[in-house]
């Protein structure tokens, strides 16, 4: 059974930083493209970033380019999202996804 457990969300001020983690199990993590998505209050799910299995190819939604960095540690079956220069519009629940499966999410709130 695929399990994804996100952590690291918090409330931060604009301009702050957070690092999200996603612990994965139940599949061959090291051979799987992984994704982050987010859902802002009252809005639909938005894809944020993807990373290929080896970690040498990454993609981002335009709104986070230059501020967020996706990475992975295949030895630890863990996915990360480093978020810098956070903005209020980054507020939402962040999910780790593989295919159509996602975890329970972790809340990120950016507010002064």
C-alpha positions in Angstrom: 0.0 0.0 0.0 1.3 3.4 -1.0 1.8 5.7 2.0 2.8 9.3 1.8 3.3 11.4 5.0 4.0 15.1 4.7 5.5 17.2 7.5 7.1 20.6 8.0 4.2 22.9 7.5 3.9 26.0 9.8 2.8 29.6 10.0 5.5 32.0 8.8 5.8 35.6 7.9 6.1 36.8 4.3 9.7 36.4 3.2 10.2 33.4 5.5 11.3 29.9 4.6 10.1 26.4 5.3 11.2 22.9 4.3 8.6 20.3 3.7 9.3 16.6 3.9 7.4 13.6 2.6 8.1 10.1 3.9 7.2 7.5 1.3 6.6 3.8 1.5 4.8 0.9 -0.2 6.4 1.4 -3.6 9.9 1.6 -5.2 10.6 5.3 -4.4 13.9 5.4 -6.1 12.3 4.5 -9.5 9.4 6.9 -9.3 8.8 10.5 -10.3 7.5 12.5 -7.4 5.4 15.6 -7.2 4.3 18.4 -4.8 0.8 20.0 -5.2 -1.0 22.5 -3.1 -4.6 23.6 -2.4 -5.3 27.2 -1.4 -8.4 28.0 0.7 -11.4 27.8 -1.6 -9.4 26.7 -4.6 -8.6 23.5 -6.5 -5.5 21.4 -6.3 -2.5 23.0 -8.1 0.6 21.2 -9.2 3.7 22.9 -7.8 6.7 20.8 -8.7 8.0 17.5 -10.0 11.3 15.6 -9.8 12.3 12.6 -11.7 13.5 9.3 -10.2 17.2 10.1 -10.2 16.7 13.7 -9.0 18.4 15.3 -12.0 15.4 16.8 -13.6 13.0 19.2 -11.9 10.1 21.3 -13.0 8.1 24.1 -11.3 4.9 26.1 -11.7 5.9 29.6 -12.8 4.7 31.2 -9.6 7.3 29.4 -7.5 10.3 29.3 -9.9 13.4 30.7 -8.2 11.9 30.5 -4.8 11.1 26.7 -4.3 13.5 23.8 -4.7 12.3 20.2 -4.9 14.8 17.4 -4.0 14.8 13.8 -2.9 16.9 11.4 -0.9 16.4 7.9 -2.4 18.3 6.3 0.4 15.7 7.6 2.9 12.6 7.4 0.7 12.0 11.0 1.3 10.9 13.9 -0.8 11.6 17.5 0.1 10.4 21.0 -0.9 12.5 23.9 0.2 10.4 27.1 0.1 12.1 30.5 0.3 10.8 34.0 0.0 7.3 32.8 1.0 4.3 35.0 0.0 0.8 35.1 1.4 -0.4 33.5 -1.9 1.7 30.4 -1.1 -0.8 29.7 1.8 -2.4 26.3 1.5 -2.3 22.6 2.2 0.8 21.0 0.5 0.6 17.5 -0.7 3.1 14.9 -1.8 1.8 13.0 -4.8 2.7 9.9 -6.7 0.3 9.3 -9.6 -3.2 9.9 -8.3 -2.2 9.2 -4.6 -1.5 11.9 -2.1 -0.9 12.1 1.6 -3.0 14.0 4.2 -1.0 17.1 3.5 0.7 19.7 5.7 -0.6 23.3 6.3 1.5 26.2 5.2 0.3 29.7 6.3 2.1 32.8 5.2 0.9 35.8 7.1 2.1 38.8 9.0 
